[in-house]
């Protein structure tokens, strides 16, 4: 399964989706993970809460979300520090399941949690994101990472 991580430093999931410097794309299997590619973006924010404006992807004509959305092709999950509502809707419509981390989280910890879930019995939301659930036409709901399933 391909997983995307919004990051400013390639070490931590610590970026807002529309303001991320990099989307790190990993292939995660029950046996481990490997970096597929790191998609870099020129339009990144300092993540300091100032000057975001269109960075949240909440305004019409926003051009930061489109390229990031294109980079998610083939991904099942997207881990972010934050994401605006309209951007989250576009991600979900692209059949990618966005997951917010509460605090900056090391990339290897996020990937290990996904690997562990794939190695055992994936929770229903992950089965649905993987396409293993029954096709009801419903899209996965936005999920706040509440630590459930982490080790």
N, C-alpha and C positions, 0 to 999 in steps of 0.2 A: 504494500500500500504506500502511495506517495503522500508525504506530509510536508506542509509548508510552515516555516517559522519566520515571523516578522522580527528582525533583529537590526540593531545598529552596529553590533560589534562581532557577529558570528559566534559569540560565546554564550549569549544570553537571549532569551525571548524577552525583549524589553522595548518593543516599538509598537506604536500605533500603526494600524494597517496602511492607511493612506500616506503616512509620513515615514515609513520604514526605509532605511538606506538599502536594505537587502532583504530579499525573501530567500531563505535557505531551503532548498527542496531536498528532502531525504527519502530514500526508499527504506521502509521499515518492514521487517519480517519477524516471525517468532524467534529467529536465531540472531538477530542483530539489526544494524542499520548502516547505510552508506550514503554519503553526500552525492546527489545526482548533479546538482548545479546550484550556484549562488547567483541569483539574478539581482544585479545592481541597478539602482535608480538615482538619477541626478536630482530629482525633486524630493528631498528628504527634509525633515524638520529637526530642530534641536531637541524636540520632546520636552521643552521647558514650559509648555502651556501658553507661550506667547507666539503670536504671528501664525497660528494654525490656519485661521480663516477657512479656505477651501481644502486644507489638508485632511479634514475629517471626512471628506467625501459627501458632505451633507448639502452642497449647493449645486444647482443645475449647471451643467457645462464644466464640471470639475474634471480635470484631465489627469489627476493623480491616481484615481481608482482604476481607470481603464487598463493601463499598462500592467498594473499589479494583478488585476483580474485575469488578464491574458497569461501571465506567468503561472497562474494556478491550474492551468489546464492539466487534467489527469490526476490532480491531487484530490484526496478524500477529506483531509483535515487541514485546517489553518489555525495555528496557535498565534495569538496576538496579545499585547498588553491592553490594547483598547481598539475599538472600531465604532464608527458612527453608524447610526441606525440604517440610513439609506445604503451605505457601503455594505453593511452586513446583509441586507436584503439582496443586493446584487451578488454577493458571494454565495448565499444560499441558493439563489436562482441558477447559479452556475454549478449547482450540486456539490458544493464544497461545504463542509460543516465547520463553522467558526467556533473557536473555543478561546475564551479570555482567561489568561492567567492572572491571579490576584496580585502577585508581586513579581518582580523580575525573577526569572527562573532559568538556571543553566540549561543549555541546549541538551546536554547529555541526560539530564534528569527527565526532561520532557520526553525525549526519545525512548528512554528506558521504560517510562510509564506506558507508552504506546506499545512497545515491544512486549512488555509483560502482559498487557491486556490481550494482544494477539496470540500469545503463547498459551493463555488459559482460555476461559470462556469470556469472549468480549461482551461488555454490557450492551443492552438493547440499542442505545443511541449509536454505539460504534458499529454494530452489525448493520444498522440502517445506513450509516455513512459509507460502509463498505459495499452496500448494495445487496447484502444478504437478507435483508428484511423483506417482507411481503410488499409488493408494489401497490400502494394505495393511492398514488398520485400526490400524497402529502410530502411536503419538504421537511427536512429536519429542522427543528426549532433551534434558536440560538441558545447555546449552553454556556453558563458561567462555570468556570472550573472551580468546583467546591472541594477539590482534593479527593473526591470519591474515586476509588480505584488506584490511588497512589500508594506506593510502598514506603 
